[in-house]
C-alpha cells in the first residue's frame, strides 16, 4: 500500500512538473527581452513562479514542500535555460536556496515556509561584519549577487565574528532576515544574465537572533530531511545546469538556422558545410557528456545521503570538477555554435548573442571559476582546499 501511495505521489509530482515546464518555457520565450530591459525577472514570470510554487519544490512535506528529487530539479533548470538563461538562473537559485531553511529550528522554518512567497535571495559568503550581543548578533555590511531579490521574502547574508575559541581567527556565519530590513541597491548593469536582478544590498546595525544564524555546510542542518544534507557542491551543479541548458539551446538554434539559411556568393548552404556539421556535433558532444558527468556526480551524493552515509571528500571533489567542467564545456559549445552561425550570431533577432552573453556570465559564478577546479586539484594532491565551503 505504501509503495502505491509513493508511486501516486511521484506521478502527480511529475505531472505538475511537466505543467510548470510547459508554462515557464512559453513565458520565458515571450518575456526574455522584457527581462533584459527591466534587469530583473518580468512580472509574468514572477507570478508564474508563485503559481507553480517553485520556492518550496525541494523542501520536505512538513515545510509545505513537494520534496522534489534533486536530479529532477537540475533537469528543470536545464529545460528552462534552453529558452532563457536568466529565467533558469532565478529558478535554480530560487528553488535551491530553500536549503537554508534546514539550518533553522524546524518550528521557525515552518513559520517561514507556510506560504508560496517564501523565496530566499542573497550571498552566503561572509562579506559582512558582526559582533556578539545578548541574544544574537549585530551585523552590518554590503553584499552582491542577490539573484531574484525583487521576488524574495528573505535574504541570506554571511558575516564574520570574533572566534569563540580564542584563536583570533574570525568565524564565518550565515543568517536569514526579512528583505525589508535591507536597502536594495540598483547596481545590476551588466551584459549577460541581465534578467536575473542579481544586484547588491546592504544593512547597518541589524540585530539578528542567534536562532536565525548558522554555519552553512560546516554545521549540521537542524532538520532531518535528506535534502538539507546536500553539500555546497549542489549549488555549483544547479548553476552549471543553467549553463548546460544555454549550450543545448544554442545547438538547437544552430540546427534551426541551418534549415533556413541560404547559400550566397557561390558558397554552400549552412546545412551543407562540413565546418557547421563539426560545430554542431562537437557542441552537442561537449554539452551532453558534461551533463552526464555532472548528473552522475550528484546522483552518487544523493544516493549516499538516502542511505544515511557520510559524504566524503572524493564525492565533493567529483561534483566540483563536474560543475566547473560543465560550465567550461558549455561556453565552448556556445562559441562553436556562434562561429558556425556566422553573421547571424550578431543580430538581436537571433538567439546566439544572448546565449554567448549569458553563458559567459554563468561561468563567472564563484562556484564555476577556475579556482574551484584548482581546489579539486589541491585535494587530489592531498592538500586542503582553499575555499572553506568546498
C-alpha positions as CSV (number, residue, x, y, z in Angstrom):
1,X,0.0,0.0,0.0
2,X,2.8,2.4,0.9
3,X,4.6,1.7,-2.4
4,X,1.3,2.5,-4.3
5,X,1.0,5.8,-2.4
6,X,4.6,6.7,-3.2
7,X,4.1,5.9,-6.9
8,X,0.9,8.0,-7.0
9,X,2.8,10.9,-5.4
10,X,5.6,10.6,-7.8
11,X,3.2,10.5,-10.8
12,X,1.4,13.6,-9.5
13,X,4.7,15.4,-9.0
14,X,5.8,14.5,-12.5
15,X,2.6,15.8,-14.0
16,X,2.9,19.1,-12.0
17,X,6.5,19.5,-13.1
18,X,5.6,18.9,-16.8
19,X,2.9,21.6,-16.5
20,X,5.4,24.0,-14.9
21,X,8.0,23.4,-17.6
22,X,5.5,24.0,-20.4
23,X,4.1,27.2,-18.8
24,X,7.5,28.7,-17.9
25,X,9.0,27.7,-21.3
26,X,6.3,29.7,-23.0
27,X,6.5,32.7,-20.7
28,X,10.3,32.8,-20.8
29,X,10.3,32.9,-24.6
30,X,7.7,35.7,-24.6
31,X,9.3,37.8,-21.9
32,X,13.1,37.4,-22.1
33,X,13.6,40.7,-23.9
34,X,11.5,42.4,-21.2
35,X,13.7,40.8,-18.6
36,X,16.8,42.4,-20.3
37,X,15.1,45.8,-20.2
38,X,13.9,45.6,-16.6
39,X,17.1,43.9,-15.4
40,X,15.1,41.5,-13.3
41,X,12.5,38.7,-13.6
42,X,9.5,40.1,-15.5
43,X,6.2,40.2,-13.5
44,X,4.6,37.5,-15.7
45,X,7.3,35.1,-14.8
46,X,7.5,36.2,-11.1
47,X,3.7,35.4,-10.9
48,X,4.3,32.0,-12.6
49,X,7.0,31.1,-10.0
50,X,4.3,31.6,-7.3
51,X,1.6,29.8,-9.3
52,X,3.8,26.7,-9.6
53,X,5.1,27.0,-6.0
54,X,8.7,26.8,-7.2
55,X,10.3,28.1,-4.0
56,X,9.1,25.1,-2.0
57,X,9.8,22.4,-4.6
58,X,12.8,20.9,-2.9
59,X,11.5,21.4,0.7
60,X,10.1,18.4,2.6
61,X,6.4,17.9,3.0
62,X,6.3,19.2,6.6
63,X,7.7,22.5,5.5
64,X,5.0,22.8,2.8
65,X,7.2,21.5,0.0
66,X,7.0,18.9,-2.8
67,X,10.2,17.0,-1.8
68,X,11.3,17.0,-5.4
69,X,14.1,14.7,-6.4
70,X,17.3,16.9,-6.8
71,X,18.0,15.3,-10.2
72,X,14.6,16.4,-11.4
73,X,15.4,19.9,-10.2
74,X,18.6,20.0,-12.2
75,X,16.7,18.8,-15.3
76,X,14.0,21.5,-14.7
77,X,16.7,24.2,-14.6
78,X,18.3,22.9,-17.8
79,X,15.0,22.7,-19.7
80,X,14.2,26.4,-18.9
81,X,17.7,27.5,-19.7
82,X,17.4,26.2,-23.3
83,X,14.9,29.1,-23.7
84,X,16.3,31.8,-21.4
85,X,19.3,31.7,-19.1
86,X,18.1,34.5,-16.8
87,X,14.8,32.8,-16.0
88,X,16.6,29.5,-15.4
89,X,19.2,31.1,-13.2
90,X,16.5,32.7,-11.0
91,X,14.7,29.3,-10.9
92,X,17.9,27.5,-9.9
93,X,18.8,29.8,-7.0
94,X,15.2,30.5,-6.0
95,X,14.5,26.8,-5.6
96,X,18.0,25.7,-4.4
97,X,18.2,28.4,-1.7
98,X,15.4,26.6,0.2
99,X,18.3,24.5,1.7
100,X,19.0,27.4,4.1
101,X,15.7,26.7,5.9
102,X,17.1,23.4,7.0
103,X,19.6,25.1,9.2
104,X,17.0,26.9,11.3
105,X,15.0,25.4,14.1
106,X,12.3,23.4,12.3
107,X,9.4,25.2,14.0
108,X,10.9,28.5,12.9
109,X,11.4,27.3,9.4
110,X,7.8,26.1,9.3
111,X,6.6,29.6,10.2
112,X,8.7,31.0,7.2
113,X,7.6,28.5,4.6
114,X,3.9,28.5,5.2
115,X,3.2,30.4,2.0
116,X,4.4,30.2,-1.5
117,X,6.1,33.6,-1.5
118,X,9.0,32.3,0.7
119,X,11.9,32.7,-1.7
120,X,15.4,33.5,-0.5
121,X,18.0,35.6,-2.2
122,X,21.5,36.8,-1.3
123,X,25.0,35.7,-0.8
124,X,26.2,33.4,2.0
125,X,29.9,34.5,1.5
126,X,30.9,36.3,4.7
127,X,31.2,39.8,3.4
128,X,29.6,41.4,6.4
129,X,30.9,42.1,9.9
130,X,29.2,41.1,13.1
131,X,29.6,41.3,16.8
132,X,28.2,39.1,19.5
133,X,25.4,40.8,21.6
134,X,22.9,39.4,24.1
135,X,20.6,37.0,22.3
136,X,22.4,37.1,18.9
137,X,24.5,39.4,16.7
138,X,24.7,42.9,15.4
139,X,25.6,42.8,11.7
140,X,26.4,45.3,9.1
141,X,27.7,45.0,5.5
142,X,27.1,45.1,1.8
143,X,26.6,42.0,-0.3
144,X,26.1,41.3,-4.0
145,X,24.8,38.7,-6.4
146,X,21.3,38.7,-4.9
147,X,19.6,36.9,-7.9
148,X,15.9,37.2,-7.7
149,X,15.9,39.8,-4.9
150,X,12.8,41.5,-6.2
151,X,10.8,38.3,-5.7
152,X,12.4,37.2,-2.4
153,X,10.8,37.3,1.0
154,X,14.0,36.5,2.9
155,X,17.7,37.4,2.5
156,X,20.6,35.2,3.3
157,X,23.9,37.0,4.2
158,X,27.2,35.9,5.5
159,X,29.4,37.7,8.1
160,X,32.4,37.2,10.4
161,X,32.6,37.5,14.1
162,X,35.5,37.1,16.6
163,X,36.3,33.4,17.0
164,X,34.7,31.9,20.1
165,X,37.7,29.6,20.6
166,X,40.1,32.4,21.4
167,X,42.4,31.6,18.4
168,X,42.0,35.0,16.9
169,X,40.7,33.6,13.6
170,X,37.3,35.1,12.7
171,X,34.4,32.7,12.5
172,X,32.2,32.8,9.4
173,X,28.4,32.6,9.9
174,X,25.3,33.0,7.8
175,X,21.9,34.3,8.7
176,X,18.4,34.9,7.3
177,X,16.4,38.1,7.8
178,X,13.4,39.8,6.1
179,X,14.2,41.5,2.8
180,X,12.5,44.6,4.2
181,X,15.4,45.1,6.6
182,X,17.9,45.8,3.8
183,X,18.5,48.6,1.3
184,X,18.4,47.1,-2.2
185,X,20.8,48.9,-4.5
186,X,20.4,49.5,-8.2
187,X,23.8,48.2,-9.4
188,X,22.9,45.3,-11.8
189,X,24.1,46.9,-15.1
190,X,25.7,44.0,-17.0
191,X,26.0,42.3,-20.3
192,X,24.9,38.8,-19.6
193,X,22.1,37.3,-17.4
194,X,20.5,40.8,-17.4
195,X,17.1,39.5,-16.3
196,X,18.3,37.9,-13.1
197,X,18.3,41.1,-11.0
198,X,21.5,40.0,-9.2
199,X,22.0,43.3,-7.6
200,X,23.6,44.4,-4.3
201,X,22.1,45.0,-0.9
202,X,23.3,46.5,2.4
203,X,22.3,46.9,6.0
204,X,23.8,48.6,9.1
205,X,23.5,47.6,12.7
206,X,20.9,44.8,12.2
207,X,20.1,42.7,15.2
208,X,19.9,39.0,14.2
209,X,18.6,36.5,16.8
210,X,21.1,33.6,17.4
211,X,18.5,31.1,16.2
212,X,18.4,32.8,12.7
213,X,22.2,32.2,12.2
214,X,24.1,29.1,11.3
215,X,27.3,27.8,9.7
216,X,26.4,26.8,6.2
217,X,27.9,23.4,5.0
218,X,30.1,23.4,8.2
219,X,27.5,22.9,10.9
220,X,24.8,20.2,10.7
221,X,21.3,21.1,9.5
222,X,18.7,21.1,12.2
223,X,16.0,19.5,10.0
224,X,16.3,15.7,9.4
225,X,15.1,15.8,5.7
226,X,17.8,14.2,3.4
227,X,17.8,17.3,1.1
228,X,19.3,19.5,3.8
229,X,22.4,17.3,3.9
230,X,23.3,18.2,0.3
231,X,26.8,19.8,0.2
232,X,27.8,23.1,-1.2
233,X,28.7,21.4,-4.5
234,X,25.0,21.1,-5.1
235,X,24.7,24.8,-5.8
236,X,27.5,24.5,-8.3
237,X,25.6,21.8,-10.1
238,X,22.5,23.9,-10.2
239,X,24.1,26.9,-11.9
240,X,26.1,24.6,-14.1
241,X,22.8,23.0,-15.3
242,X,21.7,26.5,-16.4
243,X,24.9,26.8,-18.4
244,X,24.3,23.4,-20.0
245,X,20.8,24.4,-20.9
246,X,22.1,27.5,-22.6
247,X,24.6,25.4,-24.6
248,X,22.0,22.9,-25.6
249,X,19.6,25.7,-26.7
250,X,22.4,27.1,-28.8
251,X,22.9,23.8,-30.6
252,X,19.1,23.6,-31.3
253,X,19.2,27.2,-32.6
254,X,22.0,26.3,-35.0
255,X,20.1,23.3,-36.3
256,X,17.1,25.5,-37.0
257,X,19.2,28.2,-38.7
258,X,20.8,25.5,-40.9
259,X,17.4,24.5,-42.2
260,X,16.7,28.0,-43.4
261,X,20.0,29.8,-44.1
262,X,20.5,30.1,-47.8
263,X,23.8,29.9,-49.7
264,X,25.3,33.1,-51.3
265,X,28.3,34.2,-53.3
266,X,29.0,30.7,-54.5
267,X,29.3,29.2,-51.1
268,X,27.4,26.1,-49.9
269,X,24.3,26.5,-47.7
270,X,25.0,26.2,-44.0
271,X,23.4,22.8,-43.8
272,X,25.9,21.5,-46.4
273,X,29.1,23.0,-44.8
274,X,31.4,20.4,-43.2
275,X,32.6,23.0,-40.6
276,X,29.0,23.5,-39.5
277,X,28.5,19.7,-39.2
278,X,31.6,19.5,-37.0
279,X,30.5,22.5,-34.9
280,X,27.0,21.2,-34.0
281,X,28.2,17.7,-33.4
282,X,31.1,18.8,-31.2
283,X,28.9,21.3,-29.3
284,X,26.4,18.5,-28.6
285,X,29.1,16.1,-27.5
286,X,30.6,18.7,-25.1
287,X,27.2,19.5,-23.5
288,X,25.8,16.0,-23.4
289,X,29.0,14.4,-22.0
290,X,29.5,17.1,-19.4
291,X,25.8,16.8,-18.4
292,X,26.1,13.0,-17.9
293,X,29.2,13.5,-15.7
294,X,27.5,16.2,-13.7
295,X,24.3,14.2,-13.1
296,X,26.3,11.1,-12.1
297,X,28.3,13.0,-9.5
298,X,25.1,14.4,-7.9
299,X,23.3,11.1,-8.2
300,X,26.1,9.5,-6.3
301,X,25.9,12.0,-3.5
302,X,22.1,11.8,-3.3
303,X,22.2,8.0,-3.2
304,X,24.7,8.2,-0.3
305,X,22.5,10.7,1.6
306,X,19.4,8.5,1.2
307,X,21.4,5.6,2.6
308,X,22.4,7.8,5.6
309,X,26.1,7.7,4.5
310,X,28.6,10.5,5.2
311,X,29.5,12.5,2.1
312,X,33.3,12.1,1.7
313,X,35.8,14.4,0.1
314,X,36.1,12.4,-3.1
315,X,32.4,12.8,-3.8
316,X,32.6,16.6,-3.2
317,X,35.7,16.7,-5.4
318,X,33.9,14.9,-8.2
319,X,30.9,17.2,-8.1
320,X,33.1,20.3,-8.0
321,X,35.1,19.1,-11.0
322,X,32.0,18.1,-12.9
323,X,30.3,21.5,-12.3
324,X,33.3,23.6,-13.5
325,X,33.8,21.2,-16.4
326,X,30.1,21.5,-17.4
327,X,30.4,25.3,-17.3
328,X,33.6,25.4,-19.4
329,X,32.2,22.8,-21.9
330,X,29.0,24.9,-22.2
331,X,31.0,28.0,-23.0
332,X,33.0,26.2,-25.6
333,X,29.8,24.7,-27.2
334,X,28.2,28.1,-27.4
335,X,31.4,29.6,-29.0
336,X,31.3,26.8,-31.7
337,X,27.6,27.5,-32.5
338,X,28.2,31.2,-32.7
339,X,31.1,30.8,-35.1
340,X,29.2,28.4,-37.3
341,X,26.2,30.8,-37.4
342,X,28.4,33.4,-38.9
343,X,27.0,36.9,-39.2
344,X,23.6,35.8,-38.0
345,X,25.1,35.4,-34.5
346,X,25.4,39.2,-34.3
347,X,21.8,40.0,-34.6
348,X,19.5,40.6,-31.6
349,X,16.8,38.8,-33.6
350,X,18.8,35.6,-33.3
351,X,19.4,33.7,-30.0
352,X,23.2,33.3,-30.4
353,X,24.4,36.6,-29.0
354,X,22.2,36.2,-25.9
355,X,23.5,32.7,-25.4
356,X,27.1,33.9,-25.6
357,X,26.5,36.7,-23.1
358,X,24.6,34.5,-20.7
359,X,26.9,31.5,-20.7
360,X,29.9,33.9,-20.1
361,X,28.0,35.4,-17.2
362,X,27.2,31.9,-15.8
363,X,30.9,30.8,-15.7
364,X,31.8,33.9,-13.8
365,X,29.9,32.5,-10.8
366,X,32.4,31.7,-8.0
367,X,31.5,28.1,-7.9
368,X,32.2,27.7,-11.6
369,X,35.5,29.6,-11.8
370,X,38.9,28.0,-12.2
371,X,39.7,28.4,-8.5
372,X,37.1,25.7,-7.8
373,X,38.7,23.3,-10.2
374,X,42.1,24.2,-8.7
375,X,40.8,23.4,-5.2
376,X,39.7,20.0,-6.5
377,X,43.2,19.5,-7.8
378,X,44.7,20.5,-4.4
379,X,42.5,17.9,-2.8
380,X,43.7,15.3,-5.3
381,X,47.3,16.1,-4.2
382,X,46.4,15.7,-0.5
383,X,46.2,19.4,0.2
384,X,43.4,21.2,1.9
385,X,41.1,23.2,-0.4
386,X,41.4,26.9,0.0
387,X,37.7,27.5,-0.1
388,X,36.2,26.7,3.4
389,X,32.9,25.7,1.9
390,X,34.4,23.3,-0.7
